[in-house]
Amino acid sequence: MDVANLVVFLVLLLLAFFAGEWIERRHFKSLRRREQRWRRLPAITLRHIPESWQVEDASLLMGSTVVSVDYFKRFLAGLRFLFGGRVKSYESLLDRARREAVLRLKKAAMDGGYHAVVNVRLETSRMANSRGNEGTAGVEILAFGTGLKLHQRPA
Amino acid sequence: MIISNTEEVPGRKITQFFGVVSGSTVRAKHIGRDFMAGLKNIVGGELKGYTELLHEAREEALERMRQQAQSLGANAVVNVRFSTSSVAQGAAELFAYGTAVVVE
């Protein structure tokens, strides 16, 4: 292998490792903070609403995010595919993305003045790479549900 | 127009069904966004350009579905679902469908 290529590869790997770690840690911190702040707004996957709720208005709400794994983790995952087993780096990425999508759904509910979100569904889809080579451009997570305005805020 | 992904509009009664209405749009990423996403792919995390692109596209698909429902004389669409598929390299189809109904 060309020495210059090797240097570029190592630099990218290091950059990705430090920047990726830092971004991920910061994101988890922000997720925990916002989840704590909005825990009073229920986002539930049930289809049927409790009978005591008096609904005044209902509307479809969405929250979504497109995420991608960093270069270092992709490299690690590449090694992992030789042996099989858990690919932790992708697990944490998808976990972050799902929680972010649900939080954005909740934010949409907050901003619109809704009191609860019911029938929440999560969808995952892969975006194809435009260069047509292996791998993906990112994974999209969509969270959607029906926001409800209630006569009285649920306890 | 009320849009909901529950089987009925909570708090209202359905009086008339019109059947399936749908809306779709096929979008491609533009090269600037793709370049930025390529850079972002090194450090990982959210690709904001794509998030916005897909969000706009989904809104448009919903708008088309809404128009179709309106032309049928419906005032609500219930049980709305989404589907996303990559039809070609760098392009994705966003599809939204549901049942057009009249509610009280």
Chai-1 contact restraints between the chains, C-beta under 6 A:
chainA,res_idxA,chainB,res_idxB,connection_type,confidence,min_distance_angstrom,max_distance_angstrom,comment,restraint_id
A,A16,B,I42,contact,1.0,0.0,6.0,A-B,restraint_1
A,A16,B,V43,contact,1.0,0.0,6.0,A-B,restraint_2
A,A19,B,V43,contact,1.0,0.0,6.0,A-B,restraint_3
A,G20,B,V43,contact,1.0,0.0,6.0,A-B,restraint_4
A,G20,B,G44,contact,1.0,0.0,6.0,A-B,restraint_5
A,I23,B,G45,contact,1.0,0.0,6.0,A-B,restraint_6
A,I49,B,P10,contact,1.0,0.0,6.0,A-B,restraint_7
A,V55,B,P10,contact,1.0,0.0,6.0,A-B,restraint_8
A,V55,B,G11,contact,1.0,0.0,6.0,A-B,restraint_9
A,A58,B,S4,contact,1.0,0.0,6.0,A-B,restraint_10
A,A58,B,V9,contact,1.0,0.0,6.0,A-B,restraint_11
A,A58,B,P10,contact,1.0,0.0,6.0,A-B,restraint_12
A,L60,B,I3,contact,1.0,0.0,6.0,A-B,restraint_13
A,L60,B,S4,contact,1.0,0.0,6.0,A-B,restraint_14
A,L60,B,N5,contact,1.0,0.0,6.0,A-B,restraint_15
A,L60,B,V80,contact,1.0,0.0,6.0,A-B,restraint_16
A,S64,B,H55,contact,1.0,0.0,6.0,A-B,restraint_17
A,T65,B,E46,contact,1.0,0.0,6.0,A-B,restraint_18
A,T65,B,T51,contact,1.0,0.0,6.0,A-B,restraint_19
A,V66,B,L47,contact,1.0,0.0,6.0,A-B,restraint_20
A,V66,B,Y50,contact,1.0,0.0,6.0,A-B,restraint_21
A,V66,B,T51,contact,1.0,0.0,6.0,A-B,restraint_22
A,V67,B,E46,contact,1.0,0.0,6.0,A-B,restraint_23
A,S68,B,N41,contact,1.0,0.0,6.0,A-B,restraint_24
A,S68,B,G44,contact,1.0,0.0,6.0,A-B,restraint_25
A,S68,B,L47,contact,1.0,0.0,6.0,A-B,restraint_26
A,V69,B,G44,contact,1.0,0.0,6.0,A-B,restraint_27
A,D70,B,V43,contact,1.0,0.0,6.0,A-B,restraint_28
A,D70,B,G44,contact,1.0,0.0,6.0,A-B,restraint_29
A,Y71,B,I42,contact,1.0,0.0,6.0,A-B,restraint_30
A,N119,B,N5,contact,1.0,0.0,6.0,A-B,restraint_31
A,N119,B,T6,contact,1.0,0.0,6.0,A-B,restraint_32
A,S125,B,T84,contact,1.0,0.0,6.0,A-B,restraint_33
A,A128,B,S86,contact,1.0,0.0,6.0,A-B,restraint_34
A,A128,B,Q89,contact,1.0,0.0,6.0,A-B,restraint_35
A,S130,B,D34,contact,1.0,0.0,6.0,A-B,restraint_36
A,S130,B,Q89,contact,1.0,0.0,6.0,A-B,restraint_37
A,S130,B,G90,contact,1.0,0.0,6.0,A-B,restraint_38
A,G132,B,Q89,contact,1.0,0.0,6.0,A-B,restraint_39
A,G138,B,L47,contact,1.0,0.0,6.0,A-B,restraint_40
A,G138,B,Y50,contact,1.0,0.0,6.0,A-B,restraint_41
A,E140,B,L54,contact,1.0,0.0,6.0,A-B,restraint_42
A,T146,B,S4,contact,1.0,0.0,6.0,A-B,restraint_43
A,T146,B,N5,contact,1.0,0.0,6.0,A-B,restraint_44
A,T146,B,T6,contact,1.0,0.0,6.0,A-B,restraint_45
A,L148,B,P10,contact,1.0,0.0,6.0,A-B,restraint_46
